[in-house]
Amino acid sequence: MAKKEQEIHETGSIEWTPVAGSPGVFEKVLNVDPDTGSVTRFLKYEPGARTQEILTHDFHEEILVVEGSFVDTSSNITFEKGYYGYRHPGMVHGPYYSEHGMMTFEIRNYEKP
């Protein structure tokens, strides 16, 4: 199975849901493949939100910063609106902090790109 086919549509009615274990961090899931777990989502940090963990994943991850900025606190690098990244499985990243808030558009894919 694959992600659900969807014509372009307005996303304002999709609810933001809290990300477990990360106060002030929310996600808006746009589409998901129930068989693989691949997902397309927005991720939002409220002003002052901070994560505590260094992360690695078992999936490919594409990220585009669409609003605000955030800092990778282990490398002290700031990512701002317009920044893009692609992570292969196992790439180390985080933890993160956003002083003024931010939002990213993310595609997480368990299949080969």
N, C-alpha and C positions, 0 to 999 in steps of 0.2 A: 504494500500500500504506500501511498505518497501523501504529501500534504494535500489538504482539501483544495480543489480548484475554486478560485474566487475571482470574480470580476472586480475591478478597482472600485473601492467603496470607502465611505467616510468611517473613521475609526473612533470618533469622539464618544460613541456609546459603549465602547469596550472598556470595562472597568480596570483601573489600576489595582493590583493586588500586592500586598507586602511580600518581600523576599525573606524567607525564613532565616533567622539568625543575623539579619542586617537591618537594624533600626534605621528608618528614614530612607530605605531603598525599596523601590516599587518596580513592578514589571507590568506591561500590557502585552499579552500574548496575542499575536495577530494570526498565527497559523502554526499547527503542529502535526507531525507525522506520528500517529499513535503507535506504529510498529517500531520505528527507529528512535523516537524521541527528538528528532531534528525539529528545531523551532525557529520561528521568526518573531522577534519581539522588540518593543521599546523598553529600555531600562532607564529609570529616573532616580537620581539622588536629590533629596531635599537639601536646602542649605545646611551645611554643617555635618552632613552624613559622612560616616567613616566605616570602612570595613576593617576587620582585624586580621584576616587570613591571607597568606600567600597562596595563590591558586594555581592549579593545573587541571586540565580537562582531558577527557578521552574523545573529544570531538574537535572538528575544525570550527573556528569562530571568526566571523567577519564583523567589524565594528566601525561605525561612522558616528562621530560626535555631531549631533544636530543642534544642541543648545548648551550654553555654559561651558564649564571646564572642570577638570578634576586632576588630581596629582597621584601618580604612582609613588607612594611614600617610601618604598624600598629603593627606588632609583632617583627620587626627587625630580622626575620629569613631569611637566604639566602638559596635558592634552586639551586642546581647545576646539571650539566649533570648526568643523571642516576637516579635522584630523581623521585618518582612516588607518585601520590595522587589520592584519590577517594572522591568526594564530593557528599553528599546527597542533595536533594533540601533544600534550606534554610540555608545552611552552609555559614557563613560569612567569607569573605576573601578579601585581597587587602587593600589599593591600592598597586601598584607594581612599582619598579624602576629597570632598568638594565643598569649598568654602561658601560659594554662592549658589550651588545647585547645578545640575547638568542632566542631559538626556542623550542616550545613544540609541541608534538603530542597530540591531544585532541579528545575524543569521548564524545559527549553530547547526552544524551538519555532521551527522555520524557516518555519512557515506563519503566516498572519495569525491573531491571537488571536480 
